[in-house]
Amino acid sequence: MKKVLILSPLGGTENGADIAMNHQMSYLNQLGYDIHLITTAPNTSTFSEFLKQNRIKHYLLDYTWWRDDSLQSSQDAIRNVKAISDIATI
């Protein structure tokens, strides 16, 4: 089975970007892909239920590399290296 890794700062069910991402994950799951979602914030109960119904594996990691200022802090750099290491094991 092919694995698809999706990174999203939040994940959810309320805004257009999240709804589009949810449709994509659900569709890819129906095609037989193994979906793994990485977010930086805990899920709502509604979103957790969506993930469960669609057999989407969720990982909560602390990373900042999508921000423009993410490389200005050594703390962010250490956090991002750890996140990349964690992602490599998924």
N, C-alpha and C positions, 0 to 999 in steps of 0.2 A: 504494500500500500504506500502511495506517495504521501509525503508529509508537507503541509503548507503552514508556514510560520507567519503570523500576522502581528504587527506591533501597532498598538494604539495607546495614546496617552491615557484615555479613560475607558472607553467602551461603555455602552449603554443602549437605551431604547428611545431617547427623546429628541435627538436632533437629526437632521438630514444625513450628515456624514455617518453617524452611528447606524442609522436605519439601513443605509446603503451597504455598509460593511456587514451588517447582520445578514442581509439578503445574500451577499456574496459568500459568506461563510456557510450559510445554510445550503446554497446551491452546490458549492464545492463538496460539501459533506454528502449530498445526494449523489454526486458523481463518484463517490468512493474515496475521496481524499481524507486523510487524517489531519484535522484542523487543530492548531495550537495557537492560542491567543495570549499575547503578553501585554499587560497593562501596568500602569503605575499607580492606580487607585483601586481600592476595594469595589466590588460589584454591589449593585442594588439587588434586592431579592428578586425583582422582575427579570433583571439581566441574568442573574445566576440561574434562574429557571429556564430561560432561553438557551443558555449554554448547555445545561443538563439535557434538555429535550433534543438538542441537535448534536449531542455527543462531542462537544467542543471542549478540549482541555484548556484550562486557564492557568496562567502563571502570573503572579504579582511580583514584579521586579522594580527596583529603584534605579532608574536611568534618566539621563537628561539630554542626550545627544541631539534631540530635535530642536533644542533652543539655540538661538544665535550666540548666547553668552556661555554655552556649556563648556567651552575649553578654557575659560578664564580662571576657573577655580581648581586647585589641585584636589579638593574634596570631590568635585564633580568628576574629575578625571579618574580618580580611584573608584568611585561609584560606577562609572561607565565600564571600566575594565572588568570589575566584578560581574556586572550584568552580562557582558559579552561572554565571559567564562561560563556563567550559568546557562546562557542561551546555547552555547556549544554542546551542552550535555542533554538538551531536550531532544 
